[in-house]
Amino acid sequence: MDSSADSGMTRPRRASDFPYRSELLANLSALILLWDSPAFQGDVLAASGESIDQQSHAALRHLLAWGPMRPTALAEVLATGASHVSKIVRRLEADGWVERTTDPSDRRATLITLTEAGEAAAHGVYALGDRMIAEVLDGWSPSDVQKYTALTARFVKDAITSAEKMLERGLLPSRK
């Protein structure tokens, strides 16, 4: 997608926009930038006829994946502040999709928990993702999808392992 053709979007979305030596890293950067963009997500939701806003979409996705969360943890995964999370939670409460409950491990703390209707809405969020990836892979052979899925799973596993090491030692060369 040519970034000069989009409506005011100035963030690059092509691998060639990233001067990494690794073509893989450049391609991943372009993909992450595109799919993680709140503007892109919001535009896709609007074009899909969904009534849910991008922030609520992301909150439902995280709550279904990881279960009840404290507002501070939800703010962290949404990369926003506590006051913004309060607004998101109020919208989700108004829709009947979340409720505030007491954290059993610390009765002073609050958890944001999906209601039954919220779980259904969150599954709808994941259904949108399933439709999105199906469109991307339309025209791929089942064999190519299987190979790519296996390599991606391996890549993610190795990236998680490496991330843990990087947190311990930074980006110093590894000592093998």
PyMOL commands that set and color helices and strands:
alter all, ss='L'
color gray80, all
select helices_A, chain A and resi 3-5+15-17+23-35+38-47+54-66+71-78+82-94+116-137+142-169
alter helices_A, ss='H'
color red, helices_A
select strands_A, chain A and resi 98-103+106-114
alter strands_A, ss='S'
color yellow, strands_A
deselect
rebuild
show_as cartoon
